[in-house]
Amino acid sequence: MDDEQRREAGMATRKAVLGEGHVKRAEANRNAFNADFHDLITRYAWGDIWQRDGLDRRTRSFLTLAMLLALGRDDEFVLHVRGALNNGLTREEIREVLLHAAVYCGVPAANHGFKLVQETFRAIDAEI
């Protein structure tokens, strides 16, 4: 794929995982300062890495949640909780990610993850 094809594929994947609304808001915040970054993540993360055949989207969501939790990237973690649900993970599977993280990332990280996930679930339930 060339850069334009990667950008198009990346935008489609980004919308499928994170939702049209999130992508629309993110694109509305695009400006001269951050445009290159938006282009980079759309082409590279979403248009290349998330497109690879080696892992399906569900598995990528499992990994992404665990890594973001381990790194303490709360905003991105919450965003990807929603994305994981869009990719077919169940709430029970997300709970399992947090339990697994308690062993490998530490109890404080998992405890914080449970707090963030429960807040996210409440917000999602309120939207329904």
Secondary structure, 3 states (H helix, E strand, C coil): CCHHHHHHHHHHHHHHHHCHHHHHHHHHCCCCCCHHHHHHHHHHHHCCHHHCCCCCHHHHHHHHHHHHHHHCCHHHHHHHHHHHHHCCCCHHHHHHHHHHHHHHCCHHHHHHHHHHHHHHHHHHHHHC
